[in-house]
Amino acid sequence: MRFNITSTIIKKYLIETILIFVFTFSAIMLLTKSLWYDELLTTPLVLGYNIKDMIFELQYDAHPPLYFICLKIYTDIFGHSIITMKIFNIFIELIIIFVSYSHAKKIGNRKYAILVLAIFILFPAIYNEIYQIRMYSFAPLMLLMVGVYANKIFLGNNSKLNQILFIVFSILAIYTHFFAIIGVIFIHFILYTFLFKKNKESIKQISVFLIITTISFIPWIPIFFQQIAIKNDNIGDQSSAISRIVKNIIYLFYTGNYVDRSNITNYLMTILLLLATVFVIIQYLLKDKAKVKIPEFHPVALVAVLIPVIIMSFITTFSILVTPLWYSRYIIIFFPMIAFGFAFFIYNLNKKYLYIYISILSICFTQKIYSTYLATSNKGLTNYSNLIDSKILPNDIILDAGLYEATYFKEIKQYANQSNKSKNLVFNHIYNWNVNLINNYSELLNNRNSFWSPKFKDDSVYVIGNSKFYLKEMHRFEYSYEAKGIISIYKYIR
């Protein structure tokens, strides 16, 4: 009897079942023990500290503590392996899928809900971050929940429960990622504007939302300012203005991986998906609004797409003109919102265009999974490492050995700048690191043509003194810290 019920549900929701299976299979296939620099900030924090000390050490990161706390609790229950930690993100993504589908079905119908599911699962963007031990699944979930309850209030379901949950998820969101805070501010501002325009007496309700949400962030303010002081001007992409703009435009559509960027097929398919998406947006904007399906959702769909675009445009402009704050990957925080809005645009296409777009998206998705698997699979890592393994010599230098990475290299000299001294001393009594401190980089680089660094510069160039060093190759290096993993280090040539 139980089997018959399950079989009936699968048949009834066959498309949804296929999409969720495709997502789960793809996500698991991309799991790897390989870690990049930001993950090296996460794993020792979660594995090596209790929650109280972990929060203190987050002054050396750039984001609030909620993700780290939840991951700490999760690993204490399910284990400390790298794979176990990465599976946490897959669980979170499945929750996003369930929430997105359920809410889309309530405000629209099954067809619209399936399209939201398809956009979220098939778009290349989430497969850039899903296997990383960072908050790039957790922050989108929290911000999505803020949007869901803001939308419920916007559509007239202004119950006490919805108001409470709106505030709760707003508080949780601002404790997940720095730019989730900005997302919450935008959502609150738009909702407040609507409520006040609809009924000026709602100022009391608005004041309650605003005061509670603002007060909730006060405990983090001291550490927040410490993070800013420590990071100084090195908290965003410092590549050229044109490079940053291009990265922002193609990030969501890029079908390649970030190890091998020479495959022309990936760029052609990225451009194809980008142009197809622009076509969909234009078709929707030109559509007679009297013929729009689910017309009451039209303003919400526009807002869901415009908020991320406005935030990305504003912060990128600020980063170019004032100081770097933004990396293109941060747009993933807003992707569930984008999926809601963009799926609504597709929902209002005629069938021919809809099928063409979904076909293009499916092909690009397949390419994304294939190219990413080549970079993340054990076979791919082994093949890539074997090509350059002999190029790292015992006396080579790892530059900028800072908080964590110095422990991962045994036979290679490690050096840290004096600016890292205080951070190193915090941990020296625990790990007994053998790190040589230098006064400045030129002291180390005199008469040397190259160095290795765990830090990857987005523009692939280090400028030290009067010399420029260009990224030439990368190597994956195994390490062990309670959990085994692999770190990427990058070689720079003068």
C-alpha positions in Angstrom: 0.0 0.0 0.0 2.8 2.4 0.9 4.6 1.6 -2.3 1.5 2.4 -4.3 1.1 5.7 -2.6 4.7 6.6 -3.4 4.4 5.5 -7.0 1.2 7.6 -7.4 3.0 10.7 -6.0 6.0 10.2 -8.3 3.7 9.8 -11.3 1.7 12.9 -10.3 4.8 15.0 -9.8 7.0 13.3 -12.5 8.6 16.5 -13.8 9.4 17.8 -10.3 10.8 14.4 -9.3 13.1 14.3 -12.4 14.3 17.9 -11.7 15.1 17.2 -8.1 16.9 13.9 -9.0 18.9 15.8 -11.7 19.9 18.4 -9.1 20.8 15.9 -6.3 22.8 13.6 -8.7 24.7 16.6 -10.2 25.5 18.1 -6.8 26.7 14.8 -5.3 28.8 14.2 -8.4 30.6 17.5 -8.0 31.5 16.8 -4.3 35.3 16.9 -3.9 37.8 17.2 -1.1 39.4 20.1 -2.9 39.3 23.4 -1.0 40.0 27.0 -2.1 41.3 29.9 0.0 38.0 31.0 1.5 37.1 27.4 2.5 40.4 27.4 4.4 39.0 30.2 6.5 35.9 28.1 7.3 37.2 24.6 8.0 39.7 25.4 10.8 37.2 27.7 12.5 34.5 25.1 12.5 36.7 22.1 13.4 39.1 23.8 15.8 37.1 26.1 18.0 34.0 26.1 20.2 31.3 28.5 19.2 32.4 31.3 21.6 36.0 31.3 20.3 34.9 30.8 16.7 32.8 34.0 16.9 35.9 35.9 18.2 38.1 34.6 15.3 35.5 35.7 12.8 37.0 39.2 13.0 39.5 37.8 10.4 36.7 36.8 8.1 34.3 39.2 6.4 30.8 37.8 7.3 28.5 37.4 10.3 28.5 34.1 12.3 25.2 32.3 11.7 26.4 30.0 9.0 29.5 29.0 10.9 27.5 28.3 14.1 25.0 26.1 12.2 27.8 24.3 10.3 29.6 23.7 13.7 26.4 22.1 15.2 25.9 20.0 12.0 29.5 18.7 12.0 29.4 17.9 15.7 26.4 15.7 14.9 27.2 14.2 11.5 31.0 14.2 11.4 34.0 16.3 10.5 35.0 15.1 7.0 35.3 17.6 4.1 32.6 15.7 2.2 30.2 15.8 5.2 30.7 19.5 5.5 30.0 20.1 1.8 26.9 18.0 1.9 25.5 20.5 4.3 25.1 22.9 1.4 23.2 20.3 -0.6 20.7 19.9 2.2 20.2 23.7 2.3 19.7 23.8 -1.5 17.1 21.1 -1.2 15.3 23.2 1.4 15.4 26.2 -1.0 14.0 24.0 -3.8 11.1 22.9 -1.5 10.3 26.4 -0.3 10.6 27.9 -3.8 8.3 25.3 -5.3 5.7 25.5 -2.5 5.5 29.3 -2.5 5.4 29.5 -6.3 2.6 27.0 -6.4 0.6 29.0 -3.8 0.9 32.3 -5.6 0.5 30.8 -9.1 0.0 27.3 -10.2 2.0 24.1 -10.8 3.3 25.2 -14.2 4.8 28.4 -12.8 6.2 26.4 -9.8 7.9 23.9 -12.2 9.5 26.8 -14.1 10.8 28.3 -10.8 12.2 24.8 -10.1 13.7 24.5 -13.5 15.4 27.9 -13.4 16.9 27.3 -10.0 18.1 23.7 -10.8 19.3 24.1 -14.4 20.9 27.6 -14.3 24.7 27.2 -14.2 25.3 29.7 -11.4 24.5 27.6 -8.4 27.1 24.9 -9.5 29.8 27.5 -9.0 29.3 27.6 -5.2 27.2 24.5 -4.2 30.2 22.4 -3.3 32.0 25.1 -1.3 32.2 25.2 2.5 30.9 28.7 2.6 27.6 30.5 3.2 26.5 30.6 -0.5 23.6 28.3 0.1 22.7 29.3 3.6 22.5 33.1 2.9 20.3 32.6 -0.2 17.9 30.5 1.9 17.5 33.1 4.6 17.1 36.0 2.2 14.6 33.9 0.2 12.5 33.4 3.4 12.6 37.2 4.0 11.2 37.7 0.4 8.6 35.0 0.9 7.1 36.5 4.0 7.4 40.0 2.6 5.5 38.8 -0.5 2.8 37.3 1.7 2.3 40.6 3.6 2.4 42.4 0.2 -0.4 40.2 -1.1 -2.6 40.9 1.9 -1.9 38.0 4.2 -0.8 40.3 7.0 -1.3 37.9 9.9 0.7 38.1 13.2 2.5 34.9 12.3 3.7 36.2 8.9 4.8 39.4 10.6 6.8 37.5 13.2 8.4 35.2 10.7 9.3 38.1 8.4 11.2 39.7 11.3 12.8 36.4 12.4 14.1 35.6 8.9 15.2 39.2 8.5 17.3 38.9 11.6 18.7 35.5 10.5 19.5 36.8 7.1 21.6 39.8 8.3 23.7 37.3 10.3 24.6 35.2 7.3 26.4 37.4 4.8 27.4 41.1 4.6 25.5 41.6 1.4 22.4 39.8 2.7 22.1 42.8 5.0 21.8 45.1 2.0 19.2 42.7 0.5 17.2 42.8 3.7 17.3 46.6 3.7 16.0 46.8 0.1 13.2 44.3 0.8 12.2 46.2 4.0 12.2 49.6 2.2 10.0 48.3 -0.7 7.6 46.7 1.7 7.4 49.7 4.0 6.8 52.0 1.0 3.9 49.7 -0.2 2.3 49.4 3.3 2.5 53.2 3.9 1.1 54.0 0.5 -1.7 51.6 1.1 -2.5 52.7 4.6 -0.7 55.6 6.4 -1.7 54.1 9.7 0.7 51.2 9.0 3.5 53.4 10.3 3.2 51.7 13.6 3.7 48.3 12.1 6.6 49.6 10.0 8.2 51.1 13.1 8.0 47.8 14.9 9.7 45.9 12.0 12.4 48.5 11.6 13.2 48.9 15.3 13.4 45.1 16.1 15.4 44.3 13.0 17.9 47.2 13.6 18.4 46.4 17.3 19.1 42.8 16.5 22.3 43.7 14.7 23.7 45.8 17.5 25.5 42.8 19.2 27.5 42.2 16.1 28.6 45.8 15.4 31.9 45.7 17.4 33.1 42.6 15.5 31.7 44.1 12.2 34.0 47.1 12.6 36.9 44.9 13.5 36.4 43.0 10.3 36.4 46.2 8.3 39.5 47.4 10.0 41.4 44.2 9.5 40.3 43.7 5.9 40.9 47.4 5.1 40.8 47.8 1.3 41.3 44.1 0.5 37.7 43.0 0.8 36.7 42.8 -2.8 37.6 42.2 -6.4 40.5 44.5 -7.3 40.7 43.7 -11.0 40.1 46.4 -13.7 36.7 48.1 -14.0 36.0 46.4 -17.3 36.9 43.0 -15.9 34.6 43.4 -12.9 31.7 44.5 -15.1 32.2 41.5 -17.5 32.4 39.1 -14.5 29.1 40.4 -13.1 27.4 40.1 -16.4 28.5 36.5 -17.2 28.6 35.0 -13.7 25.1 33.6 -13.7 25.5 32.2 -17.2 29.1 30.8 -17.3 29.1 27.2 -18.3 32.8 26.6 -17.6 34.9 26.0 -14.5 37.4 28.3 -12.8 40.4 26.0 -13.3 40.5 25.7 -17.0 39.3 29.0 -18.7 40.6 28.2 -22.1 37.7 26.2 -23.5 36.0 28.3 -26.2 32.9 26.1 -26.1 32.1 27.3 -22.6 32.3 31.0 -23.7 30.1 30.4 -26.8 27.5 28.6 -24.7 27.6 31.3 -22.0 27.0 34.0 -24.6 24.1 31.9 -26.1 22.4 31.6 -22.7 22.9 35.2 -22.0 21.4 36.3 -25.3 18.5 33.9 -24.9 17.8 35.4 -21.4 17.9 38.9 -22.7 15.4 37.9 -25.4 13.0 36.5 -22.8 13.2 39.7 -20.7 12.6 41.9 -23.7 9.6 39.7 -24.8 8.1 40.0 -21.4 8.6 43.8 -21.1 7.0 44.3 -24.6 4.0 42.1 -23.7 0.6 43.7 -23.2 0.3 43.8 -19.4 -3.4 43.2 -19.8 -2.6 39.8 -21.1 -0.1 38.9 -18.3 -0.9 35.7 -16.5 -1.3 36.1 -12.7 -1.2 39.9 -13.1 -1.1 40.5 -9.3 2.4 39.0 -9.2 3.7 41.2 -12.0 5.2 43.9 -9.6 6.6 41.3 -7.3 8.4 39.6 -10.2 9.9 42.8 -11.4 11.1 43.7 -7.9 12.6 40.2 -7.4 14.8 40.7 -10.5 15.5 44.4 -10.0 16.7 44.3 -6.4 19.7 42.1 -7.2 20.5 44.0 -10.4 20.3 47.4 -8.5 22.4 46.1 -5.6 25.0 44.6 -7.9 25.2 47.7 -10.1 25.4 50.1 -7.2 28.1 48.1 -5.2 30.1 47.5 -8.4 30.1 51.2 -9.2 31.1 52.0 -5.6 33.8 49.3 -5.8 35.3 50.8 -8.9 35.1 54.5 -7.9 35.8 54.2 -4.1 37.1 50.9 -2.7 36.6 47.2 -3.8 33.7 45.6 -1.9 32.1 43.2 -4.4 32.9 39.8 -5.9 30.7 38.6 -8.8 29.9 35.4 -6.8 28.0 37.4 -4.3 25.1 37.7 -6.7 24.3 34.0 -5.9 22.9 35.3 -2.5 20.0 36.8 -4.5 19.6 34.0 -7.0 16.4 32.4 -5.6 14.8 35.8 -5.8 16.0 36.1 -9.4 14.6 32.6 -10.2 11.1 33.6 -8.9 11.0 36.8 -11.0 12.6 35.4 -14.2 10.5 32.2 -14.1 7.5 34.5 -14.2 8.8 36.1 -17.3 9.2 32.7 -19.0 5.8 31.6 -17.7 4.3 34.5 -19.8 6.1 33.5 -23.0 4.3 31.6 -25.8 5.0 27.9 -25.8 7.4 27.9 -28.7 9.7 30.4 -27.0 9.3 28.7 -23.7 10.4 25.3 -25.0 13.3 26.8 -27.0 14.6 28.6 -23.9 14.3 25.6 -21.6 16.1 23.5 -24.3 19.0 26.0 -24.4 19.1 26.1 -20.6 19.2 22.3 -20.4 22.1 22.1 -22.9 24.1 24.8 -21.0 23.4 23.0 -17.7 24.8 19.8 -19.1 27.9 21.6 -20.3 28.3 23.3 -16.8 28.1 20.0 -15.0 30.5 18.3 -17.4 33.1 21.0 -17.3 32.9 21.4 -13.5 33.2 17.7 -13.0 36.4 17.7 -15.1 37.9 20.2 -12.6 36.6 18.8 -9.4 36.6 15.0 -9.8 39.4 13.0 -8.3 40.5 11.9 -11.8 40.5 15.5 -13.0 42.4 16.7 -10.0 45.0 13.9 -10.4 45.5 14.5 -14.1 45.9 18.2 -13.6 48.2 17.8 -10.6 50.4 15.3 -12.4 51.1 17.9 -15.2 52.7 20.4 -12.8 53.7 18.3 -9.8 57.4 18.4 -10.6 57.3 22.2 -10.8 57.0 22.7 -7.1 60.5 22.3 -5.6 61.4 21.8 -2.0 62.9 25.2 -1.7 60.1 27.0 -3.4 58.3 29.7 -1.4 54.7 29.9 -0.3 54.0 33.6 0.1 51.4 35.1 2.5 51.2 32.1 4.8 48.7 33.7 7.2 46.0 32.4 9.5 45.7 28.8 8.4 47.5 27.8 5.3 51.0 27.5 6.7 50.1 24.3 8.4 49.4 22.6 5.1 52.9 22.6 3.6 55.7 20.4 5.0 58.7 20.7 2.6 58.1 24.1 1.2 59.4 27.3 2.9 56.6 29.4 4.4 56.8 33.2 4.8 54.4 35.7 6.3 54.5 39.4 6.1 54.9 41.2 9.5 51.4 42.5 9.0 50.2 39.0 9.7 52.3 38.7 12.9 49.5 39.3 15.4 47.3 36.8 13.6 50.0 34.2 13.5 50.8 34.6 17.2 47.2 33.8 18.1 47.7 30.3 16.8 51.4 29.6 17.3 51.0 28.3 20.8 48.4 25.8 19.6 50.0 24.6 16.3 53.7 25.5 16.8 53.9 26.7 13.3 57.3 27.3 11.7 56.6 30.5 9.9 59.3 33.0 9.0 58.2 36.6 9.4 59.6 39.2 7.0 59.3 43.0 7.0 58.0 43.4 3.5 57.6 41.4 0.3 60.6 42.9 -1.5 62.8 41.5 1.2 61.7 38.1 0.1 61.5 38.6 -3.7 64.9 40.1 -4.4 66.7 37.9 -7.0 63.6 35.6 -7.3 61.5 35.2 -10.3 58.4 33.5 -8.9 56.4 32.4 -5.9 53.4 30.3 -4.9 50.5 31.7 -3.0 47.3 30.1 -1.5 45.6 33.4 -2.3 44.2 33.7 -5.8 44.0 37.3 -7.2 40.9 37.8 -9.3 42.8 39.7 -11.9 45.6 37.1 -11.8 48.2 39.7 -11.1 50.2 40.6 -8.0 51.8 44.0 -7.9 54.8 44.0 -5.4 57.0 47.1 -5.4 57.8 47.9 -9.1 57.2 44.3 -10.3 54.2 42.6 -11.6 53.7 38.8 -11.1 51.3 37.0 -13.4 49.4 33.8 -12.5 50.8 31.0 -14.6 49.5 27.7 -13.1 47.8 26.1 -10.2 48.5 23.0 -8.1 46.3 21.0 -5.7 48.2 20.1 -2.5 46.9 17.6 0.0 46.7 18.4 3.7 45.2 17.0 6.9 43.5 19.0 9.6 41.1 16.7 11.5 39.5 16.3 8.1 41.6 15.5 5.0 41.4 17.8 2.0 43.2 19.5 -0.9 44.2 23.1 -1.2 44.9 25.0 -4.4 48.1 27.1 -4.6 48.9 29.4 -7.4 52.2 30.1 -9.1 53.1 33.7 -10.1 55.8 34.5 -12.6 57.5 37.9 -12.8 
